[in-house]
Amino acid sequence: MARMFLIPLLLALAWWLFLLYFRIPIKQGAKGFYWIIGLGGGLAAFLSLMMILTH
């Protein structure tokens, strides 16, 4: 469970590689990074809350 921080990290890496492959500027793809960070943070908060509530 402690390795859940790897999900947004791997998604951000995959997004970065996608942008590089299709030669899209990082500035143009920044919104994707915001989504990845936001959803990853929300998922981490939800799972942390569930661990606290069920422990």
N, C-alpha and C positions, 0 to 999 in steps of 0.2 A: 504494500500500500504506500510505503514511503517513496516508491519510485514513480508515483503518478506525475511528478513534476517533469518527467521525461516526455510525456505526451505533447504538451505545447512546444517543448524544445524540438522534438522531432517534426512536428507539423510546421514550425517556423523554418526549420532547415529544408524541408521538402518544398515549401513555398518559395524560399530563396533560390533553390535549384531550378524550380519551374520558371521563375522570373529570368534567371540567367540563361536557361535553355532557349526561351522564346525572345530573348533580348529585350525584355521589358524593363524600363528604368525602375530602380528601387523606389524612387519617389512616387512613381505611379502605382506601385504595388503596395504602398504603405498601409492602405486600408485593410488589406488582407492580414498584415501583421497585427493590426489593432484588433481585428476579429479573433485571431488566434489567441492573443493574450487575454482578451476579455472572456472568451468562452472557456479557456483553460483555467483562468482565475475563478470563474463561476463554478466550474466543475470541481476544482480543488476546495472551494468554500462549501459546496454542497456535501462532498464526501467527508470533509472534516466535521461538519455538523452531524452527519449521520453516524460517524464514529463516536462522537461525544454522546449523542442521544441513545445509542444502543449499547454503550459500554456499561 
